[in-house]
């Protein structure tokens, strides 16, 4: 069965790349700015190379979508990998200890496998479609909190907030801060999704994320018993990257608040 | 010399209470709401009792200011302890892994000693006036980043944001998100101050904090080479709790932005 071989390759790639990233923390040779706002380092690029080499040695004919451009589309496969070699690059460059490697695999348009590894906390989140979600081999589930007012949430803002999108997500942030225990803003969408999956957060939303940010984490949330949609409760579309992920119990309440805001 | 005895007592209290808090994570018997908004658990109370017993056994005649009300003012001493038995209680109740114990000691109105312990990361931050700042016994210094636009910041919002103070701090949050690499909002002021001290953040600000939130952390920032003031660059007053702490290099630039906002 392809999934168990894929699982083994994804674990191996995430752990190897995570170890490398952890060693390089606080020792960055070069910072570039993608499109003037988005930080990328030599560590992002080296981590991606490492991951793609491991995955491609087992799955040379698959398609790969990777943040630093090392992917390619294959014509003869229905299997596609989404690779974020370092989610939370801004945190990483500042040594703020919240970043991860994220690897997702889809077959025939459906996410089948998600692996997210935080090398600082040594936490490996994993899910396989239909088989549940795990943190370091222990099963995880979303939280049982049923009301928004008792919930802890998280969100993020895109790198070009301030120049191109000055008001991006500030209205939802203010609104949901006022209605909940608070909104964390910790700088890694993939880890925020895993925190929803293991019950540390009741919900997470963000706008305009990239496919590699959410491919693995969205499956991990669903397999932990949570719900993933766009902000209006339609199907989450990995190409637009608008996402709301919750413990399912508060989903309708958050969607109702989002609908009041008339978001663009 | 009193400081070395005080240091030993504060280390002992922070490590003991931190160990207890870590064990109780995810296993809370009772949540109260102080003043309808501020969460307090049986763990906050037990941690405070543990810390005060340790400190008072060595310093029975000192004054104590503690978050859960276990303190008392002594008339014959110029020495006062500030104890936050669990900074980041909201995070703790959700098992979001970012909370700490904070213990500060002042003599004759001047902070002399600060100890902050994060039991999940096992990070003990420490400073003694005139002797530098340390993380797990290694000296720490603030970051060398000199421009706001290349800085990572953090802030917080009070528990009653939404009802009593609906717009609290949202304008500074939006403004500084737009001018920097981003503003983290992770739910523990004491840890945010320590992150400024060790260079993981260039700056932190918040309004209306309590003395026990900032007593230890503000000394740790100063001893690591940073600068602490109120938001208008006047002296930080522990009784009003408006604080701006930076790596010193970006301080004037942040103060200039705050002055434009005409904060109440």
HADDOCK unambig.tbl for C-alpha pairs under 7 A between the chains (distance, minus, plus):
assign (segid A and resid 94 and name CA) (segid B and resid 200 and name CA) 5.21 0.50 0.50
assign (segid A and resid 94 and name CA) (segid B and resid 201 and name CA) 6.80 0.50 0.50
assign (segid A and resid 95 and name CA) (segid B and resid 200 and name CA) 5.17 0.50 0.50
assign (segid A and resid 96 and name CA) (segid B and resid 200 and name CA) 4.87 0.50 0.50
assign (segid A and resid 161 and name CA) (segid B and resid 178 and name CA) 5.75 0.50 0.50
assign (segid A and resid 162 and name CA) (segid B and resid 178 and name CA) 3.76 0.50 0.50
assign (segid A and resid 162 and name CA) (segid B and resid 179 and name CA) 6.56 0.50 0.50
assign (segid A and resid 166 and name CA) (segid B and resid 178 and name CA) 6.61 0.50 0.50
assign (segid A and resid 170 and name CA) (segid B and resid 174 and name CA) 6.94 0.50 0.50
assign (segid A and resid 174 and name CA) (segid B and resid 170 and name CA) 6.94 0.50 0.50
assign (segid A and resid 178 and name CA) (segid B and resid 161 and name CA) 5.75 0.50 0.50
assign (segid A and resid 178 and name CA) (segid B and resid 162 and name CA) 3.76 0.50 0.50
assign (segid A and resid 178 and name CA) (segid B and resid 166 and name CA) 6.65 0.50 0.50
assign (segid A and resid 179 and name CA) (segid B and resid 162 and name CA) 6.56 0.50 0.50
assign (segid A and resid 184 and name CA) (segid B and resid 185 and name CA) 5.31 0.50 0.50
assign (segid A and resid 184 and name CA) (segid B and resid 186 and name CA) 5.42 0.50 0.50
assign (segid A and resid 185 and name CA) (segid B and resid 184 and name CA) 5.30 0.50 0.50
assign (segid A and resid 185 and name CA) (segid B and resid 185 and name CA) 4.98 0.50 0.50
assign (segid A and resid 185 and name CA) (segid B and resid 186 and name CA) 6.47 0.50 0.50
assign (segid A and resid 186 and name CA) (segid B and resid 184 and name CA) 5.42 0.50 0.50
assign (segid A and resid 186 and name CA) (segid B and resid 185 and name CA) 6.47 0.50 0.50
assign (segid A and resid 186 and name CA) (segid B and resid 186 and name CA) 6.37 0.50 0.50
assign (segid A and resid 200 and name CA) (segid B and resid 94 and name CA) 5.22 0.50 0.50
assign (segid A and resid 200 and name CA) (segid B and resid 95 and name CA) 5.18 0.50 0.50
assign (segid A and resid 200 and name CA) (segid B and resid 96 and name CA) 4.85 0.50 0.50
assign (segid A and resid 201 and name CA) (segid B and resid 94 and name CA) 6.80 0.50 0.50
